Amino acid sequence: MDHERARELLAAERERIERAIASNSDAATQDADEQREPGERDSESLYEAEADSGRAADLQAQLAALERAEARLQAGTFGLSVDSGERIPDARLEAKPTAERTVAEEQALRG
């Protein structure tokens, strides 16, 4: 994959993640401001807080993966497996610009 296309994909991925982080933060704030019936408050609030926390953790993991991909782009190793150095197919990078391994390596890692 050429450098310019990789840069475009990573920029679009950063925009998507940052929008999702902002949206998740806005939703958490809105949920905290809503009035609930006394019987609903405890269980519903706990569920929402856990869901928001899970989404926030997932988005932070996605952001960290993006930053690693951006560093690989700068280093000239974007598109190469971090484990084997084998080339990651362009189709995989188009679908998941932050991919760090080939599909086979990822499947082996996950067992």
N, C-alpha and C positions, 0 to 999 in steps of 0.2 A: 504494500500500500504506500502511495506516495505521501510525503511529509505534509503537504497542504491538506489532503483529504483527511488524514489522521487528525490534524489540528482542528478542522471543521467538526469532525465527529466528537472530539473531546470538548470543544466549546459548547456544542449543543447538549451534550451530556451534563456539563456543569450547569448550564441554564436550567435544564430539567430538574436536577437535584436541588438547586438553590430555590426554585419555585416551590418544590415539594416541601422543603424545610420551612419556608415562609408560610405556606398554607397550613402545615401541621402546627406551627406556632400560633397562627391566627385561630385555628380551630380549638386549640387548647385554651386560649384566652376567652373565646366565645363560650365554651362549655363552662368555664369557671364563673362567668357572669350570669348564666341562665339560672332562673329560679326553678326549683323542683319541689314537688310535693315531699313532705317529710319522710314518708315511707320509701320513696324512690331514691332519695338523695344518697344514702350511704352505698347501696349496691351499685347504682348507676354511676355514681362518681368514681367509685373504685374501678369499675370496668373501664370507663373512659380514660382514667389516669393510666391504667396499665396499657391500654391500647395505644395511647399517645406516646407513652414511654417506649414501647416496642417500635413504633414507627420512627421515633426520633433516633433510636439506636441503629435501626436499619439504614436510615438516611445518612447518619454519620459514618457508617461502614462504607456506604456507597461513595461518599465524599472522599474518604481515605483511599479507596481503590482508584478513584479518579486522579487524585494527586500523585499516586504512584505511577499511573499511566502517563501523566503529564511529565513526570521526571524521566520516564523511559523515552518519551519522545525527544526531550532535550538531550538525553545521553546518546540518542541514535539507536536505541535498542527496542523501540516500540515495534510491536508485531512479532517479537521473538519470545518464546517461552522463557519464563524466569527460572524454570527448572532445567530444561534440556538445551535451550538455545534454538530449538527447532522453530521454523517459521509457522506462525499462526495464520491460517487461511484468511484472506481478505473478507470472505463472506461472514466468518465468525466475528471479525472486528467490526464489520458493518452492523451486525446484530447486537454485539456487546463490545463497545470500544474499550472497555476497561479489562477485557480478557487478559489474564496473565499466563494462561497455559492453553495447549491444544485441547480439543474435546476429549481425546483419549486420555491425556494426562489428568484432566479434571475428573473424569469418571473413575480412574484408578485411585485418585486421591480420596474421593468420596466413598469408595469401596463398593 
